[in-house]
Amino acid sequence: MKTDMQMQQDVLAELKWEPSVNAAQIGVEVKDGVVTLAGHVGSYAEKWDAERAAQRVSGLKALAIEIDVTLPGSSKRNDSDIAHSAENVLQWMTYLPEDAVKVVAEKGWITLSGEVDWEYQKQAATGAVCHLMGVTGVSNQIVIKPKVSLSAVKSEIEAALKRRAHIDAQKISVEIQGANVTLTGTVHSFAERDLARHSAWGTPGVRNVVDHIKIA
């Protein structure tokens, strides 16, 4: 198991390795395996990329983001322009049904709402708007609407987990209640926990995933 100092060094190295992030503007603190990122960045996209860079480091138990987005003068836009840009980019996405996602912009912060069929569609919507100029944050309130029976969901999730060679599916328990999936058990890294969650979200009909997986 990594010490807090080793974890801090690894996260700092990963931030420096990520070309879209100015690592000099971001501080890293670690306590009991919980990583906190703090500082100031010039765009929400950079904040987004810094978060994902930290999540790539093995042994990460939890991540707290205290990064502020401070837009330079040339990047500031009014909410009307931001909302129109977000609507346009979402309309051009092949992942999303037409008019499935609604946009509200307030002080640079975008709120997405609506209904889609899959988790990847929900995440793609965030990915599409987070890089727009003038955006200071994104709140994804899109709901996943089940389309199929959930009778086979548990077996499909367990089969997906077993296909992941570096995940011991026997150590992960899957429980179904309505359209909600609860995962419990133990894995060896943040990345493995993320793969387990991805397997659950990739199953048709899943509307919510409750993650109680622990990292050994």
N, CA, C and O of each residue as an XYZ file, in Angstrom:
864
protein
N       0.849     -1.195      0.000
C       0.000      0.000      0.000
C       0.888      1.250      0.000
O       1.903      1.295      0.696
N       0.508      2.245     -0.770
C       1.297      3.471     -0.855
C       1.128      4.324      0.397
O       0.060      4.362      1.008
N       2.217      5.012      0.765
C       2.109      6.004      1.823
C       1.481      7.268      1.234
O       1.382      7.416      0.016
N       1.058      8.177      2.122
C       0.480      9.428      1.650
C       1.490     10.218      0.819
O       1.117     10.865     -0.160
N       2.757     10.168      1.202
C       3.782     10.890      0.452
C       3.967     10.301     -0.941
O       4.109     11.035     -1.918
N       3.964      8.975     -1.028
C       4.081      8.327     -2.335
C       2.883      8.671     -3.220
O       3.034      8.933     -4.413
N       1.696      8.665     -2.619
C       0.496      9.003     -3.375
C       0.567     10.439     -3.882
O       0.220     10.716     -5.030
N       1.019     11.349     -3.021
C       1.143     12.752     -3.425
C       2.109     12.899     -4.596
O       1.828     13.625     -5.549
N       3.241     12.214     -4.525
C       4.232     12.284     -5.599
C       3.680     11.720     -6.901
O       3.923     12.273     -7.974
N       2.937     10.621     -6.806
C       2.374     10.011     -8.012
C       1.314     10.895     -8.658
O       1.253     11.007     -9.883
N       0.476     11.526     -7.826
C      -0.558     12.412     -8.379
C       0.092     13.634     -9.020
O      -0.314     14.055    -10.103
N       1.093     14.204     -8.362
C       1.799     15.354     -8.936
C       2.443     14.980    -10.268
O       2.398     15.753    -11.225
N       3.039     13.795    -10.324
C       3.668     13.346    -11.563
C       2.643     13.145    -12.669
O       2.907     13.462    -13.829
N       1.470     12.619    -12.313
C       0.421     12.392    -13.321
C      -0.120     13.721    -13.833
O      -0.418     13.854    -15.020
N      -0.248     14.701    -12.950
C      -0.708     16.029    -13.370
C       0.304     16.673    -14.315
O      -0.075     17.305    -15.301
N       1.597     16.511    -14.011
C       2.630     17.069    -14.880
C       2.662     16.355    -16.226
O       2.995     16.957    -17.246
N       2.319     15.082    -16.226
C       2.316     14.279    -17.449
C       1.149     14.639    -18.369
O       1.229     14.444    -19.582
N       0.053     15.171    -17.785
C      -1.149     15.517    -18.560
C      -0.926     16.874    -19.239
O      -0.849     17.890    -18.549
N      -0.819     16.916    -20.587
C      -0.479     18.164    -21.271
C      -1.538     19.251    -21.190
O      -1.223     20.428    -21.363
N      -2.787     18.881    -20.932
C      -3.861     19.880    -20.879
C      -3.964     20.561    -19.520
O      -4.814     21.430    -19.328
N      -3.103     20.174    -18.572
C      -3.160     20.710    -17.214
C      -1.874     21.450    -16.885
O      -0.776     20.947    -17.124
N      -2.021     22.659    -16.331
C      -0.870     23.409    -15.822
C      -0.661     22.987    -14.370
O      -1.245     23.569    -13.457
N       0.171     21.976    -14.167
C       0.338     21.384    -12.840
C       0.882     22.375    -11.822
O       0.672     22.207    -10.621
N       1.585     23.417    -12.293
C       2.155     24.395    -11.367
C       1.075     25.173    -10.625
O       1.344     25.757     -9.575
N      -0.147     25.186    -11.160
C      -1.250     25.934    -10.545
C      -2.091     25.079     -9.605
O      -3.059     25.564     -9.020
N      -1.726     23.807     -9.460
C      -2.555     22.892     -8.665
C      -1.733     22.281     -7.538
O      -0.664     21.717     -7.771
N      -2.238     22.397     -6.322
C      -1.608     21.781     -5.171
C      -2.258     20.445     -4.853
O      -3.447     20.248     -5.108
N      -1.483     19.533     -4.298
C      -1.975     18.190     -3.973
C      -1.695     17.889     -2.508
O      -0.549     17.961     -2.064
N      -2.736     17.555     -1.758
C      -2.593     17.109     -0.381
C      -3.195     15.717     -0.248
O      -4.203     15.406     -0.882
N      -2.579     14.885      0.573
C      -3.061     13.517      0.772
C      -3.098     13.209      2.263
O      -2.132     13.455      2.984
N      -4.219     12.670      2.712
C      -4.349     12.231      4.098
C      -5.131     10.935      4.132
O      -6.289     10.885      3.716
N      -4.496      9.890      4.628
C      -5.114      8.564      4.730
C      -5.635      8.086      3.378
O      -6.699      7.472      3.301
N      -4.889      8.365      2.318
C      -5.256      7.901      0.989
C      -6.271      8.755      0.259
O      -6.601      8.482     -0.895
N      -6.776      9.800      0.932
C      -7.737     10.707      0.316
C      -6.978     11.896     -0.269
O      -6.270     12.606      0.445
N      -7.135     12.102     -1.574
C      -6.392     13.146     -2.279
C      -7.260     14.390     -2.435
O      -8.426     14.296     -2.817
N      -6.684     15.560     -2.136
C      -7.363     16.836     -2.340
C      -6.574     17.655     -3.351
O      -5.378     17.886     -3.178
N      -7.252     18.091     -4.408
C      -6.661     18.978     -5.389
C      -7.169     20.393     -5.138
O      -8.374     20.597     -4.995
N      -6.264     21.376     -5.081
C      -6.654     22.763     -4.841
C      -5.830     23.675     -5.731
O      -4.737     23.321     -6.174
N      -6.381     24.867     -5.987
C      -5.665     25.829     -6.813
C      -6.598     26.569     -7.738
O      -7.809     26.600     -7.517
N      -6.042     27.161     -8.772
C      -6.818     27.945     -9.733
C      -6.438     27.524    -11.153
O      -5.261     27.353    -11.469
N      -7.442     27.362    -11.990
C      -7.206     27.022    -13.395
C      -7.976     28.007    -14.271
O      -8.875     28.705    -13.801
N      -7.607     28.052    -15.555
C      -8.199     29.034    -16.462
C      -9.410     28.563    -17.220
O      -9.976     29.323    -18.006
N      -9.834     27.305    -17.004
C     -11.026     26.803    -17.693
C     -11.586     25.598    -16.945
O     -10.874     24.925    -16.201
N     -12.871     25.339    -17.156
C     -13.476     24.159    -16.540
C     -12.904     22.888    -17.147
O     -12.781     21.873    -16.463
N     -12.551     22.938    -18.437
C     -11.977     21.763    -19.093
C     -10.688     21.338    -18.404
O     -10.429     20.144    -18.257
N      -9.870     22.314    -17.977
C      -8.628     21.980    -17.292
C      -8.911     21.350    -15.930
O      -8.227     20.410    -15.525
N      -9.907     21.861    -15.232
C     -10.316     21.273    -13.954
C     -10.777     19.838    -14.156
O     -10.418     18.950    -13.383
N     -11.568     19.614    -15.189
C     -12.090     18.298    -15.552
C     -10.938     17.334    -15.824
O     -10.945     16.202    -15.341
N      -9.944     17.783    -16.603
C      -8.809     16.937    -16.965
C      -7.919     16.646    -15.763
O      -7.360     15.555    -15.656
N      -7.783     17.617    -14.857
C      -6.982     17.395    -13.648
C      -7.623     16.325    -12.766
O      -6.928     15.478    -12.204
N      -8.932     16.367    -12.651
C      -9.644     15.369    -11.855
C      -9.425     13.971    -12.418
O      -9.163     13.026    -11.674
N      -9.536     13.848    -13.741
C      -9.364     12.536    -14.363
C      -7.923     12.051    -14.315
O      -7.671     10.849    -14.233
N      -6.989     12.972    -14.365
C      -5.585     12.585    -14.241
C      -5.321     11.986    -12.861
O      -4.640     10.967    -12.746
N      -5.854     12.612    -11.823
C      -5.669     12.107    -10.461
C      -6.311     10.729    -10.297
O      -5.768      9.864     -9.610
N      -7.460     10.531    -10.926
C      -8.164      9.252    -10.800
C      -7.409      8.101    -11.452
O      -7.667      6.939    -11.139
N      -6.492      8.403    -12.343
C      -5.720      7.349    -13.003
C      -4.664      6.741    -12.087
O      -4.138      5.671    -12.394
N      -4.342      7.384    -10.985
C      -3.288      6.909    -10.090
C      -3.812      5.752     -9.240
O      -4.864      5.865     -8.610
N      -3.091      4.660     -9.227
C      -3.520      3.487     -8.461
C      -3.422      3.751     -6.959
O      -2.566      4.506     -6.498
N      -4.313      3.117     -6.214
C      -4.324      3.262     -4.766
C      -5.153      4.407     -4.251
O      -5.292      4.579     -3.040
N      -5.710      5.196     -5.154
C      -6.531      6.338     -4.748
C      -7.824      5.853     -4.099
O      -8.569      5.084     -4.707
N      -8.098      6.294     -2.873
C      -9.316      5.882     -2.174
C     -10.466      6.847     -2.409
O     -11.611      6.427     -2.579
N     -10.166      8.131     -2.421
C     -11.196      9.147     -2.629
C     -10.518     10.414     -3.122
O      -9.320     10.618     -2.925
N     -11.319     11.264     -3.772
C     -10.770     12.483     -4.356
C     -11.662     13.661     -4.031
O     -12.869     13.619     -4.271
N     -11.066     14.726     -3.478
C     -11.789     15.967     -3.193
C     -11.252     17.052     -4.116
O     -10.040     17.222     -4.249
N     -12.169     17.790     -4.757
C     -11.779     18.828     -5.710
C     -12.092     20.194     -5.119
O     -13.253     20.521     -4.874
N     -11.058     20.984     -4.893
C     -11.220     22.353     -4.395
C     -10.546     23.339     -5.352
O      -9.951     24.331     -4.930
N     -10.653     23.045     -6.633
C     -10.042     23.882     -7.670
C     -11.045     24.937     -8.120
O     -12.195     24.612     -8.416
N     -10.624     26.182     -8.174
C     -11.454     27.281     -8.653
C     -11.166     27.539    -10.131
O     -10.019     27.468    -10.571
N     -12.217     27.837    -10.885
C     -12.064     28.204    -12.295
C     -12.089     29.731    -12.389
O     -13.104     30.359    -12.092
N     -10.979     30.315    -12.798
C     -10.871     31.765    -12.962
C     -10.644     32.054    -14.435
O      -9.536     31.888    -14.945
N     -11.695     32.487    -15.116
C     -11.612     32.700    -16.557
C     -10.831     33.966    -16.880
O     -11.062     35.011    -16.271
N      -9.898     33.881    -17.841
C      -9.253     35.109    -18.317
C     -10.260     35.971    -19.065
O     -11.276     35.459    -19.534
N      -9.999     37.259    -19.185
C     -10.955     38.171    -19.808
C     -11.389     37.746    -21.188
O     -12.552     37.924    -21.549
N     -10.474     37.182    -21.978
C     -10.806     36.787    -23.346
C     -11.742     35.591    -23.418
O     -12.333     35.336    -24.468
N     -11.892     34.841    -22.304
C     -12.731     33.635    -22.298
C     -14.118     33.871    -21.714
O     -14.973     32.988    -21.779
N     -14.350     35.052    -21.145
C     -15.640     35.312    -20.513
C     -16.729     35.524    -21.567
O     -16.522     36.222    -22.559
N     -17.892     34.908    -21.334
C     -19.033     35.043    -22.246
C     -20.297     35.155    -21.410
O     -20.332     34.720    -20.259
N     -21.347     35.747    -22.004
C     -22.590     35.840    -21.255
C     -23.333     34.503    -21.315
O     -23.047     33.649    -22.155
N     -24.293     34.347    -20.400
C     -24.989     33.064    -20.275
C     -25.783     32.694    -21.519
O     -25.911     31.515    -21.848
N     -26.316     33.696    -22.213
C     -27.075     33.423    -23.432
C     -26.182     32.756    -24.492
O     -26.575     31.772    -25.119
N     -24.981     33.307    -24.677
C     -24.052     32.728    -25.651
C     -23.636     31.319    -25.251
O     -23.537     30.426    -26.093
N     -23.392     31.130    -23.954
C     -22.988     29.802    -23.476
C     -24.099     28.784    -23.699
O     -23.840     27.671    -24.157
N     -25.348     29.162    -23.374
C     -26.477     28.257    -23.543
C     -26.684     27.890    -25.011
O     -26.921     26.726    -25.334
N     -26.596     28.877    -25.896
C     -26.761     28.604    -27.329
C     -25.658     27.686    -27.840
O     -25.926     26.780    -28.629
N     -24.431     27.907    -27.405
C     -23.314     27.065    -27.836
C     -23.506     25.630    -27.352
O     -23.271     24.680    -28.098
N     -23.935     25.478    -26.094
C     -24.156     24.146    -25.540
C     -25.270     23.415    -26.286
O     -25.136     22.232    -26.603
N     -26.363     24.113    -26.566
C     -27.464     23.499    -27.303
C     -27.016     23.057    -28.693
O     -27.383     21.978    -29.159
N     -26.224     23.897    -29.347
C     -25.762     23.558    -30.693
C     -24.870     22.327    -30.702
O     -25.037     21.440    -31.540
N     -23.915     22.272    -29.763
C     -22.997     21.135    -29.757
C     -23.718     19.832    -29.398
O     -23.368     18.768    -29.910
N     -24.725     19.914    -28.520
C     -25.500     18.721    -28.167
C     -26.348     18.246    -29.348
O     -26.535     17.044    -29.533
N     -26.857     19.179    -30.142
C     -27.664     18.812    -31.312
C     -26.832     18.072    -32.351
O     -27.361     17.253    -33.103
N     -25.529     18.355    -32.397
C     -24.659     17.731    -33.384
C     -24.108     16.389    -32.936
O     -23.425     15.719    -33.711
N     -24.389     15.982    -31.711
C     -23.852     14.714    -31.198
C     -24.676     13.527    -31.685
O     -25.897     13.497    -31.526
N     -24.004     12.566    -32.270
C     -24.699     11.362    -32.741
C     -25.105     10.453    -31.584
O     -25.975      9.599    -31.752
N     -24.484     10.623    -30.400
C     -24.796      9.794    -29.243
C     -26.187     10.069    -28.678
O     -26.783      9.193    -28.052
N     -26.711     11.283    -28.894
C     -27.910     11.715    -28.183
C     -29.129     11.772    -29.090
O     -29.032     12.237    -30.226
N     -30.288     11.299    -28.599
C     -31.533     11.505    -29.340
C     -31.828     12.992    -29.453
O     -31.445     13.773    -28.582
N     -32.502     13.383    -30.514
C     -32.791     14.802    -30.743
C     -33.629     15.381    -29.605
O     -34.629     14.794    -29.192
N     -33.206     16.537    -29.110
C     -33.901     17.275    -28.050
C     -34.021     16.493    -26.741
O     -34.909     16.774    -25.936
N     -33.135     15.512    -26.519
C     -33.208     14.714    -25.292
C     -32.674     15.473    -24.083
O     -33.080     15.208    -22.952
N     -31.757     16.422    -24.323
C     -31.097     17.114    -23.214
C     -31.408     18.605    -23.256
O     -31.309     19.247    -24.302
N     -31.786     19.142    -22.099
C     -32.066     20.572    -21.967
C     -30.902     21.268    -21.270
O     -30.195     20.661    -20.466
N     -30.709     22.550    -21.587
C     -29.571     23.304    -21.071
C     -30.032     24.567    -20.361
O     -30.881     25.300    -20.868
N     -29.467     24.817    -19.184
C     -29.646     26.086    -18.470
C     -28.261     26.600    -18.107
O     -27.446     25.854    -17.564
N     -27.988     27.864    -18.400
C     -26.697     28.473    -18.057
C     -26.930     29.635    -17.092
O     -27.767     30.505    -17.331
N     -26.169     29.627    -15.995
C     -26.274     30.703    -15.004
C     -24.890     31.019    -14.459
O     -24.256     30.185    -13.813
N     -24.430     32.240    -14.729
C     -23.107     32.702    -14.295
C     -22.004     31.747    -14.757
O     -21.045     31.481    -14.032
N     -22.162     31.244    -15.972
C     -21.170     30.367    -16.562
C     -21.329     28.901    -16.218
O     -20.659     28.046    -16.797
N     -22.212     28.607    -15.282
C     -22.420     27.217    -14.848
C     -23.557     26.605    -15.669
O     -24.655     27.160    -15.723
N     -23.295     25.468    -16.306
C     -24.282     24.790    -17.141
C     -24.951     23.674    -16.356
O     -24.277     22.861    -15.724
N     -26.279     23.636    -16.397
C     -27.055     22.533    -15.830
C     -27.725     21.779    -16.961
O     -28.457     22.363    -17.760
N     -27.472     20.470    -17.028
C     -28.062     19.611    -18.054
C     -29.180     18.785    -17.427
O     -29.022     18.250    -16.330
N     -30.307     18.683    -18.126
C     -31.424     17.867    -17.651
C     -32.046     17.143    -18.839
O     -31.708     17.414    -19.992
N     -32.960     16.219    -18.543
C     -33.610     15.447    -19.594
C     -33.504     13.957    -19.316
O     -33.143     13.548    -18.212
N     -33.821     13.139    -20.329
C     -33.782     11.688    -20.174
C     -33.041     11.053    -21.347
O     -33.238     11.440    -22.499
N     -32.185     10.072    -21.045
C     -31.495      9.292    -22.068
C     -31.606      7.819    -21.695
O     -32.087      7.477    -20.614
N     -31.159      6.954    -22.593
C     -31.290      5.519    -22.376
C     -30.078      4.872    -21.710
O     -30.195      3.817    -21.086
N     -28.901      5.515    -21.847
C     -27.665      4.898    -21.387
C     -26.814      5.878    -20.597
O     -26.904      7.091    -20.789
N     -25.973      5.331    -19.691
C     -25.043      6.140    -18.926
C     -24.014      6.815    -19.831
O     -23.640      7.962    -19.586
N     -23.550      6.117    -20.879
C     -22.531      6.734    -21.748
C     -23.075      7.975    -22.439
O     -22.316      8.901    -22.724
N     -24.380      8.013    -22.714
C     -24.986      9.202    -23.312
C     -24.973     10.362    -22.315
O     -24.720     11.508    -22.686
N     -25.246     10.054    -21.060
C     -25.230     11.073    -20.012
C     -23.833     11.658    -19.863
O     -23.671     12.875    -19.782
N     -22.823     10.791    -19.827
C     -21.449     11.260    -19.673
C     -20.961     12.005    -20.913
O     -20.203     12.968    -20.799
N     -21.392     11.564    -22.096
C     -20.995     12.235    -23.335
C     -21.515     13.667    -23.380
O     -20.854     14.557    -23.913
N     -22.696     13.884    -22.821
C     -23.259     15.236    -22.798
C     -22.383     16.170    -21.976
O     -22.137     17.307    -22.381
N     -21.910     15.700    -20.822
C     -21.004     16.507    -20.004
C     -19.703     16.771    -20.742
O     -19.206     17.897    -20.759
N     -19.152     15.728    -21.353
C     -17.909     15.879    -22.091
C     -18.003     16.868    -23.233
O     -17.026     17.534    -23.574
N     -19.195     16.961    -23.829
C     -19.383     17.856    -24.977
C     -19.380     19.324    -24.570
O     -18.860     20.167    -25.300
N     -19.957     19.638    -23.408
C     -20.117     21.049    -23.030
C     -19.012     21.568    -22.112
O     -18.838     22.779    -21.976
N     -18.263     20.657    -21.480
C     -17.284     21.125    -20.482
C     -16.117     21.871    -21.127
O     -15.412     22.614    -20.444
N     -15.901     21.685    -22.435
C     -14.791     22.351    -23.106
C     -15.198     23.666    -23.787
O     -14.371     24.302    -24.441
N     -16.448     24.069    -23.641
C     -16.891     25.311    -24.276
C     -16.307     26.528    -23.567
O     -16.164     26.539    -22.344
N     -15.976     27.536    -24.337
C     -15.424     28.762    -23.764
C     -16.451     29.451    -22.868
O     -17.623     29.571    -23.227
N     -15.998     29.898    -21.705
C     -16.869     30.613    -20.779
C     -17.508     29.747    -19.725
O     -18.109     30.273    -18.788
N     -17.401     28.434    -19.841
C     -18.029     27.527    -18.877
C     -17.184     27.458    -17.610
O     -15.971     27.262    -17.676
N     -17.832     27.620    -16.457
C     -17.131     27.543    -15.173
C     -17.471     26.280    -14.393
O     -16.808     25.963    -13.405
N     -18.500     25.557    -14.830
C     -18.873     24.321    -14.153
C     -20.025     23.653    -14.875
O     -20.734     24.289    -15.655
N     -20.211     22.350    -14.612
C     -21.293     21.588    -15.234
C     -21.978     20.733    -14.182
O     -21.323     19.999    -13.442
N     -23.307     20.832    -14.120
C     -24.111     19.974    -13.248
C     -24.956     19.067    -14.132
O     -25.823     19.537    -14.869
N     -24.697     17.768    -14.054
C     -25.392     16.811    -14.915
C     -26.549     16.188    -14.152
O     -26.347     15.319    -13.303
N     -27.770     16.639    -14.460
C     -28.975     16.119    -13.810
C     -29.803     15.271    -14.781
O     -31.001     15.077    -14.576
N     -29.164     14.776    -15.825
C     -29.842     13.925    -16.799
C     -30.219     12.605    -16.148
O     -29.426     12.024    -15.407
N     -31.419     12.135    -16.422
C     -31.932     10.885    -15.849
C     -31.845      9.776    -16.895
O     -32.118      9.998    -18.075
N     -31.463      8.585    -16.448
C     -31.441      7.420    -17.333
C     -32.774      6.700    -17.202
O     -33.159      6.268    -16.116
N     -33.461      6.582    -18.306
C     -34.795      5.980    -18.317
C     -34.712      4.533    -18.786
O     -34.309      4.279    -19.921
N     -35.088      3.576    -17.928
C     -35.033      2.179    -18.336
C     -35.971      1.897    -19.511
O     -37.087      2.413    -19.563
N     -35.504      1.074    -20.451
C     -36.325      0.703    -21.609
C     -36.676     -0.777    -21.610
O     -37.618     -1.184    -22.289
N     -35.931     -1.594    -20.859
C     -36.115     -3.037    -20.931
C     -36.359     -3.606    -19.549
O     -36.189     -2.924    -18.539
N     -36.762     -4.876    -19.520
C     -36.977     -5.573    -18.256
C     -35.650     -5.731    -17.518
O     -34.600     -5.934    -18.129
N     -35.722     -5.634    -16.178
C     -34.520     -5.766    -15.372
C     -34.293     -7.194    -14.870
O     -33.398     -7.429    -14.058
N     -35.089     -8.138    -15.343
C     -35.000     -9.503    -14.817
C     -33.641    -10.136    -15.036
O     -33.204    -10.965    -14.238
N     -32.955     -9.742    -16.136
C     -31.652    -10.360    -16.441
C     -30.480     -9.445    -16.127
O     -29.341     -9.765    -16.469
N     -30.738     -8.306    -15.478
C     -29.666     -7.327    -15.264
C     -28.545     -7.904    -14.405
O     -27.370     -7.728    -14.728
N     -28.893     -8.591    -13.314
C     -27.869     -9.090    -12.403
C     -26.915    -10.039    -13.116
O     -25.698     -9.919    -12.976
N     -27.461    -10.978    -13.875
C     -26.596    -11.944    -14.557
C     -25.743    -11.270    -15.623
O     -24.605    -11.681    -15.851
N     -26.275    -10.241    -16.281
C     -25.513     -9.541    -17.303
C     -24.347     -8.776    -16.684
O     -23.252     -8.759    -17.245
N     -24.573     -8.146    -15.535
C     -23.499     -7.417    -14.860
C     -22.412     -8.374    -14.391
O     -21.225     -8.115    -14.591
N     -22.813     -9.482    -13.766
C     -21.826    -10.437    -13.273
C     -21.006    -11.028    -14.421
O     -19.804    -11.250    -14.276
N     -21.661    -11.284    -15.572
C     -20.936    -11.801    -16.728
C     -19.942    -10.771    -17.248
O     -18.834    -11.121    -17.654
N     -20.341     -9.495    -17.235
C     -19.439     -8.432    -17.698
C     -18.225     -8.315    -16.787
O     -17.108     -8.107    -17.262
N     -18.439     -8.449    -15.475
C     -17.333     -8.366    -14.529
C     -16.349     -9.518    -14.720
O     -15.138     -9.325    -14.611
N     -16.857    -10.694    -14.999
C     -15.994    -11.858    -15.185
C     -15.147    -11.729    -16.444
O     -14.065    -12.310    -16.528
N     -15.640    -10.964    -17.432
C     -14.863    -10.786    -18.662
C     -13.651     -9.879    -18.436
O     -12.723     -9.875    -19.244
N     -13.655     -9.118    -17.353
C     -12.527     -8.242    -17.053
C     -11.461     -9.066    -16.335
O     -11.612     -9.385    -15.155
N     -10.404     -9.405    -17.028
C      -9.423    -10.363    -16.524
C      -8.788     -9.924    -15.208
O      -8.463    -10.768    -14.372
N      -8.603     -8.599    -15.006
C      -7.917     -8.156    -13.815
C      -8.876     -7.791    -12.683
O      -8.478     -7.153    -11.708
N     -10.135     -8.197    -12.814
C     -11.082     -8.014    -11.716
C     -11.566     -9.385    -11.250
O     -12.017    -10.191    -12.064
N     -11.479     -9.652     -9.962
C     -11.990    -10.893     -9.401
C     -13.482    -10.710     -9.148
O     -13.882    -10.158     -8.123
N     -14.302    -11.176    -10.087
C     -15.750    -10.958    -10.001
C     -16.349    -11.604     -8.754
O     -17.398    -11.171     -8.277
N     -15.685    -12.649     -8.218
C     -16.213    -13.316     -7.045
C     -16.197    -12.413     -5.820
O     -16.930    -12.656     -4.862
N     -15.364    -11.369     -5.842
C     -15.264    -10.474     -4.697
C     -16.210     -9.288     -4.794
O     -16.214     -8.428     -3.913
N     -17.014     -9.231     -5.853
C     -17.955     -8.136     -6.033
C     -19.373     -8.694     -6.039
O     -19.696     -9.598     -6.809
N     -20.204     -8.146     -5.176
C     -21.593     -8.576     -5.079
C     -22.498     -7.562     -5.764
O     -22.304     -6.354     -5.627
N     -23.495     -8.062     -6.507
C     -24.427     -7.209     -7.241
C     -25.835     -7.435     -6.709
O     -26.324     -8.564     -6.678
N     -26.482     -6.352     -6.292
C     -27.865     -6.424     -5.829
C     -28.726     -5.491     -6.672
O     -28.317     -4.382     -7.014
N     -29.924     -5.961     -7.000
C     -30.858     -5.191     -7.836
C     -32.100     -4.857     -7.037
O     -32.702     -5.731     -6.413
N     -32.482     -3.591     -7.059
C     -33.747     -3.166     -6.453
C     -34.385     -2.161     -7.397
O     -33.935     -1.020     -7.500
N     -35.422     -2.584     -8.075
C     -36.029     -1.730     -9.099
C     -35.038     -1.480    -10.213
O     -34.518     -2.423    -10.810
N     -34.772     -0.207    -10.501
C     -33.813      0.160    -11.536
C     -32.456      0.516    -10.955
O     -31.586      1.033    -11.656
N     -32.278      0.231     -9.644
C     -31.038      0.578     -8.964
C     -30.152     -0.642     -8.773
O     -30.632     -1.727     -8.442
N     -28.872     -0.457     -8.982
C     -27.885     -1.512     -8.788
C     -26.946     -1.102     -7.658
O     -26.428      0.015     -7.649
N     -26.731     -2.003     -6.711
C     -25.792     -1.751     -5.622
C     -24.625     -2.713     -5.738
O     -24.815     -3.927     -5.813
N     -23.416     -2.165     -5.753
C     -22.200     -2.976     -5.838
C     -21.488     -2.935     -4.492
O     -21.282     -1.863     -3.923
N     -21.113     -4.106     -3.987
C     -20.340     -4.198     -2.756
C     -19.186     -5.171     -2.974
O     -19.203     -5.967     -3.914
N     -18.195     -5.101     -2.107
C     -17.056     -6.004     -2.224
C     -15.747     -5.239     -2.122
O     -15.707     -4.111     -1.630
N     -14.672     -5.871     -2.596
C     -13.332     -5.304     -2.460
C     -12.555     -5.442     -3.758
O     -12.599     -6.486     -4.408
N     -11.839     -4.381     -4.136
C     -10.945     -4.415     -5.297
C      -9.599     -3.849     -4.864
O      -9.439     -3.413     -3.724
N      -8.622     -3.859     -5.788
C      -7.269     -3.466     -5.422
C      -6.925     -2.023     -5.785
O      -5.896     -1.513     -5.341
N      -7.765     -1.351     -6.583
C      -7.415      0.001     -7.007
C      -8.658      0.783     -7.384
O      -9.728      0.218     -7.608
N      -8.491      2.105     -7.449
C      -9.561      2.997     -7.888
C      -9.981      2.635     -9.310
O     -11.166      2.681     -9.641
N      -8.993      2.268    -10.166
C      -9.282      1.923    -11.555
C     -10.166      0.686    -11.655
O     -11.077      0.644    -12.483
N      -9.908     -0.326    -10.819
C     -10.727     -1.533    -10.841
C     -12.159     -1.232    -10.379
O     -13.125     -1.763    -10.927
N     -12.277     -0.372     -9.362
C     -13.618      0.021     -8.910
C     -14.360      0.743    -10.027
O     -15.559      0.537    -10.218
N     -13.642      1.594    -10.769
C     -14.249      2.314    -11.881
C     -14.708      1.349    -12.966
O     -15.769      1.551    -13.557
N     -13.929      0.304    -13.241
C     -14.314     -0.685    -14.241
C     -15.566     -1.458    -13.809
O     -16.428     -1.764    -14.633
N     -15.655     -1.769    -12.519
C     -16.846     -2.458    -12.008
C     -18.085     -1.588    -12.181
O     -19.139     -2.068    -12.598
N     -17.950     -0.303    -11.858
C     -19.070      0.626    -12.037
C     -19.450      0.740    -13.513
O     -20.629      0.788    -13.865
N     -18.420      0.781    -14.372
C     -18.685      0.882    -15.803
C     -19.446     -0.339    -16.305
O     -20.333     -0.213    -17.150
N     -19.105     -1.520    -15.791
C     -19.813     -2.739    -16.175
C     -21.283     -2.670    -15.784
O     -22.160     -3.106    -16.529
N     -21.536     -2.110    -14.594
C     -22.922     -1.978    -14.144
C     -23.686     -0.978    -15.006
O     -24.809     -1.241    -15.437
N     -23.055      0.180    -15.251
C     -23.718      1.211    -16.049
C     -23.930      0.755    -17.491
O     -24.835      1.248    -18.164
N     -23.107     -0.180    -17.976
C     -23.224     -0.637    -19.357
C     -24.321     -1.654    -19.580
O     -24.467     -2.171    -20.688
N     -25.092     -1.950    -18.554
C     -26.174     -2.919    -18.664
C     -27.500     -2.207    -18.948
O     -27.859     -1.266    -18.240
N     -28.233     -2.651    -19.984
C     -29.501     -1.991    -20.326
C     -30.467     -1.965    -19.143
O     -30.606     -2.955    -18.425
N     -31.129     -0.836    -18.950
C     -32.143     -0.710    -17.918
C     -31.653     -0.156    -16.603
O     -32.463      0.213    -15.753
N     -30.341     -0.085    -16.410
C     -29.809      0.427    -15.146
C     -29.986      1.935    -15.088
O     -29.579      2.653    -16.001
N     -30.594      2.409    -14.011
C     -30.871      3.834    -13.860
C     -29.976      4.493    -12.825
O     -29.703      5.690    -12.905
N     -29.519      3.711    -11.852
C     -28.665      4.275    -10.818
C     -27.745      3.185    -10.283
O     -28.160      2.040    -10.102
N     -26.487      3.554    -10.033
C     -25.514      2.617     -9.464
C     -25.041      3.158     -8.131
O     -24.520      4.271     -8.052
N     -25.224      2.364     -7.077
C     -24.754      2.722     -5.745
C     -23.465      1.942     -5.501
O     -23.468      0.712     -5.479
N     -22.383      2.658     -5.321
C     -21.058      2.053     -5.222
C     -20.608      1.965     -3.772
O     -20.248      2.969     -3.157
N     -20.634      0.724     -3.224
C     -20.125      0.479     -1.879
C     -18.854     -0.375     -1.921
O     -18.491     -1.004     -0.927
N     -18.192     -0.393     -3.058
C     -16.966     -1.179     -3.212
C     -15.840     -0.513     -2.432
O     -15.678      0.706     -2.481
N     -15.073     -1.309     -1.723
C     -13.923     -0.811     -0.960
C     -12.626     -1.144     -1.682
O     -12.528     -2.140     -2.399
N     -11.638     -0.288     -1.474
C     -10.319     -0.524     -2.061
C      -9.396     -1.074     -0.989
O      -9.181     -0.445      0.047
N      -8.851     -2.263     -1.253
C      -7.993     -2.921     -0.262
C      -6.660     -2.179     -0.156
O      -5.794     -2.573      0.625
